Structures are given as C-alpha cells and as structure tokens.
Amino acid sequence: MRDLSEARAAAADYLRLFGLVALGYMWARMAALALEKREGDDVGFYEAKIKTARFYMQRLLPQTSGVFAAIMAGGKSIMEFDGAAF
C-alpha cells in the first residue's frame, strides 16, 4: 500500500484480521494440549476446551475471508466521503 489513504481505510480491517487469526492460533494450541490431557478428573474441562476451539474454527475463523476481501477491495468507497458526512 503506497497510498496512505488506502492504509488508513484498511486499518480496522487489518486489526480484525490479525485478531481473528491470532485467536485461531491460540485456540489451536489449546485444543492440541486438551487432546493430550483429556483424561482423569479434569476431562470435562478439556472437553469444553476442544468444543470451544471447534466452535471458533467453524463459526468465527471463517470470517477472515470476508475481512480479507474487504481489505483487497481497497479504500475508495470509504475515502469518497468528505468530513461533513460524519
């Protein structure tokens, strides 16, 4: 992005994309650990971690494709507004 306006227009989308991917990575790590440890007295705790990770991967992480598409669309539609529009 050589144009500063493009970078500004996509900033919130970049942050959202980073957050979704970072949380996906962390849930993957937690699920991997839970799969190793799901025995004994804490089986319910670890099963809940696995279920929550599955929910995140199936319901929230797919949002990344839409956010990425918004980034790639560019900022022209946002930058067409003048200050008076706000």
Secondary structure, DSSP 8 states (H G I E B T S, - for coil): ---HHHHHHHHHHHHHHHHHHHHHHHHHHHHHHHHHH--GGGHHHHHHHHHHHHHIIIIITTHHHHHHHHHHH-SHHHHTS-GGG-
